[in-house]
Amino acid sequence: MKVSILDVLLYLFEHYFAAGDTPPIALAAPGRNDPLIGELQHAGFSPAEIRNAFDWLDALASRRPAAQPTNPSGPIRVFHSSELDKLDIEARGFLLYLEQQGVLGAEQRELVLDRALALDQDEVDLDDLKWVVLMVLFNQPGSEAAYAWMETQMYLDEPEPVH
């Protein structure tokens, strides 16, 4: 079984959020002897997988779009062929749904796309995309309500309407 960047990120996300510890997105790139590196290696992740996951987190942390009002009736996003190849139809539909409902703004959508395409996976399905959206929203100041809504969506088969 091939372990992906997303597996390491999910481990960090679930273990640190569940325990209420420092969230992984707020962590700086750890040093070679960092206890977190040891914990991740003990959990079965290779140094390369860990390094790739922290590079992914660093790229996310370096891109924080300013909070802007969403425009659900704005222009339609047309996906590039590389995005079409990597994101399945349900993932693309869900991403557009989030934007139309005002959960994601255009800049946040682009950040989600960037981070989804940066995963070392051939295809990003709906479940994977939901996790990426959750991590992006957690990292965005002013997105607490959208994050809370998205968190509830993680365990539902059908998304609930945004009120």
C-alpha positions in Angstrom: 0.0 0.0 0.0 1.4 3.4 -1.1 1.3 6.0 1.7 0.5 9.5 0.4 1.0 13.0 1.6 -2.7 13.0 2.5 -2.2 10.0 4.9 0.4 11.8 6.9 -1.7 15.0 6.9 -4.8 13.1 8.1 -2.7 11.5 10.8 -1.6 14.9 12.0 -5.0 16.5 11.6 -6.9 13.8 13.4 -4.4 13.2 16.3 -3.7 16.8 17.0 -7.3 18.1 16.6 -8.8 15.2 18.6 -6.4 15.9 21.5 -6.7 19.6 21.3 -3.0 20.0 20.9 -1.2 22.5 18.6 -2.7 22.0 15.1 -0.4 20.6 12.5 -0.9 23.5 10.2 0.5 25.9 12.7 3.7 23.8 13.1 6.9 25.0 11.6 8.9 22.6 9.6 10.3 20.3 12.2 14.0 19.6 12.7 15.6 16.3 12.3 15.4 15.4 16.0 11.9 16.9 16.5 9.7 14.6 18.6 6.9 15.0 16.1 9.2 13.4 13.4 9.8 10.5 15.8 6.1 10.1 16.4 5.4 10.1 12.7 8.1 7.6 12.0 6.9 5.4 14.8 3.4 5.5 13.2 5.0 4.0 10.1 5.6 7.0 7.8 8.9 7.3 6.0 11.2 10.4 6.3 10.4 11.3 2.7 6.6 11.1 3.3 7.0 13.2 6.4 9.1 15.8 4.6 6.6 16.0 1.7 3.7 16.4 4.1 5.5 19.3 5.8 6.4 20.9 2.5 2.6 20.7 1.6 1.8 22.4 5.0 4.4 25.1 4.4 3.0 25.9 1.0 -0.5 26.1 2.5 0.7 28.4 5.4 2.5 30.6 2.9 -0.7 31.3 0.9 -3.4 32.9 3.0 -5.8 34.9 0.9 -7.4 37.9 2.6 -10.9 37.2 3.8 -13.2 38.5 1.1 -16.9 38.2 0.7 -17.9 35.4 -1.5 -19.8 36.0 -4.7 -21.9 32.9 -5.4 -23.2 34.4 -8.7 -19.7 35.2 -10.0 -18.1 33.8 -13.1 -17.9 30.0 -13.6 -14.6 28.3 -13.0 -13.5 26.3 -16.0 -11.1 23.4 -15.1 -7.8 22.9 -16.9 -7.2 19.5 -18.4 -4.7 18.6 -15.7 -7.3 19.4 -13.1 -9.9 17.3 -14.9 -7.5 14.4 -15.0 -6.7 14.6 -11.3 -10.1 15.6 -9.7 -13.0 13.2 -10.2 -16.4 14.6 -11.2 -17.8 14.4 -7.7 -14.9 16.4 -6.3 -15.2 19.1 -9.0 -18.9 19.3 -8.4 -18.5 19.6 -4.7 -15.9 22.3 -5.1 -18.3 24.3 -7.3 -21.1 23.7 -4.8 -19.0 25.1 -2.0 -18.3 28.2 -3.9 -21.9 28.7 -5.0 -23.0 28.3 -1.3 -20.5 30.9 -0.1 -18.4 28.4 1.8 -15.4 29.2 -0.3 -14.4 32.4 -2.0 -12.6 32.4 -5.4 -9.2 32.7 -3.8 -9.9 29.9 -1.3 -11.1 27.7 -4.1 -7.9 28.3 -6.0 -5.9 27.4 -2.8 -7.9 24.2 -2.4 -7.2 23.3 -6.0 -3.5 24.1 -5.6 -3.2 21.9 -2.5 -5.4 19.1 -4.0 -3.2 19.0 -7.1 -0.1 19.0 -4.9 -1.0 15.7 -3.3 1.0 12.8 -4.6 -2.0 11.0 -5.9 -3.1 10.1 -9.4 -6.7 11.0 -8.6 -8.3 13.1 -5.9 -11.8 11.9 -5.0 -14.5 13.6 -3.1 -13.4 12.3 0.3 -9.8 13.4 -0.3 -11.0 16.9 -1.4 -13.2 17.3 1.6 -10.1 16.8 3.8 -8.1 19.3 1.8 -11.0 21.9 2.1 -11.1 21.3 5.8 -7.4 21.9 6.2 -7.5 25.0 4.0 -10.4 26.5 5.9 -8.8 25.8 9.2 -5.8 27.7 8.0 -7.8 30.7 6.9 -8.5 33.5 9.4 -12.2 34.5 9.4 -13.3 31.1 8.0 -14.5 29.6 11.3 -18.1 29.3 10.4 -17.2 27.7 7.0 -14.8 25.4 8.8 -17.5 24.3 11.3 -20.0 23.7 8.5 -17.4 21.7 6.5 -16.5 19.7 9.5 -20.1 18.4 9.7 -20.0 17.5 6.1 -17.1 15.1 6.6 -19.4 12.4 7.9 -22.5 13.0 5.7 -23.2 11.3 2.4 -25.2 14.2 1.1 -24.1 17.8 1.9 -26.5 19.9 4.0 -27.6 23.3 2.7 -25.8 26.3 4.0 -28.1 28.6 5.9 
